[in-house]
Amino acid sequence: MAEKETSQQAPVPQEYIVPLAGVFKVLGDPTRLRILQALMGGECCVSDLADKLVMEQSAVSHQLRVLRDAALVQFRRQGKTVYYSLADEHVYTLLKVGLEHVAE
């Protein structure tokens, strides 16, 4: 087990607590985590995600809306196809660190 950091960190401002809890609530769903893990490899369209995760496209679309509303994914349109990706590097890092933690 790694040694804990001894320096004191500044407390999290109270106005961030509820939004942070909301992010963790969204991340608490295994299906959404599977979608995010798939997006860690790069952007995908809904049909590709549905194939990778062996899910119906409508179910994937529903979960992507929840992830989009939580600002965890972003999208771009190319013709009729919509491609999804992680919203930013922070989301990637959050997932990577979480996966490393549970793998210990």
C-alpha positions, -999 to +999 in steps of 0.1 A: +000+000+000+014+034-010+023+058+018-003+086+022+006+122+015+015+140+047+009+175+036-026+190+044-047+198+014-071+228+013-107+217+020-130+214-010-152+245-013-187+236-003-202+247-036-183+219-053-196+191-030-230+186-046-218+187-082-190+163-073-216+140-057-236+142-089-206+131-110-200+101-087-237+092-089-235+091-127-203+071-125-220+046-101-238+028-130-219-001-145-233+004-179-222+040-180-188+030-168-185+004-196-194+031-221-168+055-207-142+027-207-149+021-244-145+058-251-111+058-233-099+043-265-112+071-287-144+084-301-171+060-313-206+063-328-236+048-311-237+017-333-201+009-327-206+013-289-237-009-291-217-036-309-187-034-285-209-036-255-235-060-269-264-036-262-293-021-281-285+012-297-315+028-279-301+018-245-266+031-254-282+064-266-301+068-233-269+063-212-250+087-235-276+114-228-271+109-191-233+111-196-237+142-218-259+159-192-232+153-166-206+168-189-186+136-190-189+130-228-191+153-258-203+147-293-198+159-329-219+153-359-205+141-392-234+139-417-261+117-400-236+100-377-229+113-342-195+105-327-190+105-289-158+110-269-148+117-233-154+154-225-118+161-216-086+148-201-100+151-165-126+124-173-099+102-187-077+107-156-106+101-132-115+068-149-078+057-152-071+064-115-103+047-105-095+016-125-059+016-111-074+018-076-097-012-079-069-032-096-046-029-066 
